[in-house]
Amino acid sequence: MTAYDLLSLNVVCLAGGVGGAKLADGLARVLPPENLTVIVNTGDDFRHLGLTICPDLDTVMYTLGGVANPETGWGRAGESWRTMGEVGRLGGPDWFNLGDLDLATHLTRTDGLDAGETLTAVTRRLCAGFGISPAVLPMSDQPAPTLIETMTGEILPFQVWFVRERWQPAVRRVVLPEDARATTAVIRALEAADVVIIAPSNPFVSIEPILNVYPIRALLEDVPRAVVAVSPIIAGQAVKGPAAKMMSEMGMEPSAAAVAACYGHLIDGFVYDSRDTGMTAEDGLALLCADTLMTGAAERERLAREVLAFAGNLVG
Amino acid sequence: MTAYDLLSLNVVCLAGGVGGAKLADGLARVLPPENLTVIVNTGDDFRHLGLTICPDLDTVMYTLGGVANPETGWGRAGESWRTMGEVGRLGGPDWFNLGDLDLATHLTRTDGLDAGETLTAVTRRLCAGFGISPAVLPMSDQPAPTLIETMTGEILPFQVWFVRERWQPAVRRVVLPEDARATTAVIRALEAADVVIIAPSNPFVSIEPILNVYPIRALLEDVPRAVVAVSPIIAGQAVKGPAAKMMSEMGMEPSAAAVAACYGHLIDGFVYDSRDTGMTAEDGLALLCADTLMTGAAERERLAREVLAFAGNLVG
């Protein structure tokens, strides 16, 4: 396909936190906004200090809005911590650090939800506030919490395991809800998609929670769409977070090939990092070798162009 | 009574916001902490931006804790407004201004309530954080919202009328809940009280909501206790807030005498300001003329001593 054709593709990106947000940002720098929809994991949303906190939605919004903290990849640039410092002094729970600017997002969201707004609607409103043009959609308007069953048999809410316990307890399995339903906006976006890009997010706790939401997996299996995944594993390591550690604990080799095998027949193409020499995949899976480490805005955009060109070829 | 005897009185102070907090602070400067309980109006509590906000409890806590804003009488000294500025920018409701330090109180409280703590317990914890020794008790652990019926027949939640509408809509009547129940801690404090001091708070929207909570009024009517009220009206004006305006609207003369008449036989003594010349009251009501304008800490303490001496004489 020509570059002009690529820009006319309808693209949906499935994204978790930091890695997903970076690729979504790259895509947003390339595609016309009306041709890009980012569907975001809400499995790690939780209620804390009375507020509804959506860590992956926030990371995607702050990244697309250009207000993300460039050091951490999550949270806001120029953040201050006055309120949480005082919460700690007053004996409140301060293990999940909420900056003063970040708090404004949670307060505005919780206010909207309390007033009966859907998470989709309040996210649209927040995106407008951050000047974001592409559609950013929560996978579901109902809570669909991801739980972590540890090797000791304990079941932990995701953020308790991820943040409070610093993802140290070994994982036996990820427990996903059985009754999660996609929003109408998500279903329409996927029905209209030429290409679905699975961002380099954790397959087990970022992407699988999205695929688990009915009927998202079935919509990805529909023939016309090309589904392309980008590996979150580079040279056997996760760029950030627990993906590689979880793979080992759950009996997999932490490798790009193992990630591709997890997605199986759901994907038509797989993008792996040039550091992963000797990558092989099942017959019928198209492969693209690329530099997937998005260290800056230029790298995000370059990877987005390469992934789009690769996916465009698969569409035909 | 001698000064020594006065300090052995068990004193309960019924308080609303700023005026109540100031007299409570004066009493706290005079009495041993174990002899003072402040029972605070929670009728103007509300849920806002996902948080449970208790304006009168907060004003009392901040004042007794020495962290109140000395300019406004409510809110915290040295406050900043970073979060609310961003809430406003994001299109969230910013008519009720919550400072960054103040927010920590609401977050910690809401977290405790969400975890099943009572308002009494979470208030005790917050008071410990502010280094407050006397007991500060919410009148009830259940919501007991005060509503304002305006002259146009509209029913407004208290804070909507008070803050958002800047108490401008004329008041036809104050609507109080029929099923509000006092906590065990409140009942025990009143049963043990030698003296009950009704602080110079708004009789209609600060004190009456407390008296309306079963069985607080009945406990005040019990014979052994001396009940003394301090006038919130000085020279026909409220020091702060809508008391005088409400009295006019509800067909009363805005005067100290009218406040005393409102409390009727519930009170044994009434403290009015020296600016209210010509104060008269019904037979059997003891009167004390004092300088009731508490402009600083020394004035709070002086008024507290005068009120205690007056009440002590009524106990016998």
Contacts between the chains, C-beta under 8 A, distances in Angstrom:
chain1	res1	chain2	res2	distance
A	47	B	114	7.1
A	48	B	111	7.4
A	49	B	107	4.2
A	49	B	108	7.4
A	49	B	110	6.2
A	49	B	111	4.6
A	50	B	50	5.0
A	50	B	51	5.2
A	50	B	52	7.1
A	50	B	106	7.7
A	50	B	107	6.4
A	50	B	110	3.1
A	50	B	111	6.1
A	50	B	113	7.8
A	50	B	114	5.9
A	51	B	50	5.2
A	51	B	51	7.8
A	51	B	107	7.6
A	52	B	50	7.1
A	80	B	82	6.1
A	80	B	100	8.0
A	82	B	80	6.1
A	82	B	82	7.0
A	82	B	100	4.3
A	82	B	101	6.7
A	83	B	83	6.3
A	83	B	100	4.8
A	83	B	101	7.1
A	83	B	103	4.7
A	83	B	104	5.0
A	83	B	107	7.0
A	84	B	104	7.4
A	85	B	104	7.8
A	86	B	100	7.7
A	86	B	101	5.2
A	86	B	104	3.4
A	86	B	105	7.9
A	87	B	104	4.5
A	87	B	107	5.5
A	87	B	108	5.5
A	89	B	104	7.7
A	89	B	129	6.4
A	90	B	104	5.9
A	90	B	105	6.9
A	90	B	108	4.8
A	90	B	125	7.7
A	90	B	126	6.1
A	90	B	129	3.9
A	90	B	130	8.0
A	91	B	108	7.0
A	91	B	125	5.9
A	91	B	128	7.5
A	91	B	129	5.7
A	92	B	104	7.0
A	92	B	107	6.2
A	92	B	108	3.4
A	92	B	111	5.6
A	92	B	112	7.8
A	93	B	111	6.1
A	100	B	80	8.0
A	100	B	82	4.3
A	100	B	83	4.8
A	100	B	86	7.7
A	100	B	100	5.5
A	101	B	82	6.6
A	101	B	83	7.1
A	101	B	86	5.2
A	103	B	83	4.7
A	103	B	86	8.0
A	103	B	103	6.9
A	104	B	83	5.0
A	104	B	84	7.5
A	104	B	85	7.8
A	104	B	86	3.4
A	104	B	87	4.5
A	104	B	89	7.6
A	104	B	90	5.9
A	104	B	92	7.1
A	105	B	86	7.9
A	105	B	90	6.9
A	106	B	50	7.7
A	107	B	49	4.2
A	107	B	50	6.4
A	107	B	51	7.6
A	107	B	83	7.0
A	107	B	87	5.5
A	107	B	92	6.2
A	108	B	49	7.4
A	108	B	87	5.4
A	108	B	90	4.7
A	108	B	91	7.0
A	108	B	92	3.4
A	110	B	49	6.2
A	110	B	50	3.1
A	111	B	48	7.4
A	111	B	49	4.6
A	111	B	50	6.1
A	111	B	92	5.6
A	111	B	93	6.1
A	112	B	92	7.8
A	113	B	50	7.8
A	114	B	47	7.0
A	114	B	50	5.9
A	125	B	90	7.7
A	125	B	91	5.9
A	126	B	90	6.1
A	128	B	91	7.5
A	129	B	89	6.4
A	129	B	90	4.0
A	129	B	91	5.8
A	130	B	90	8.0
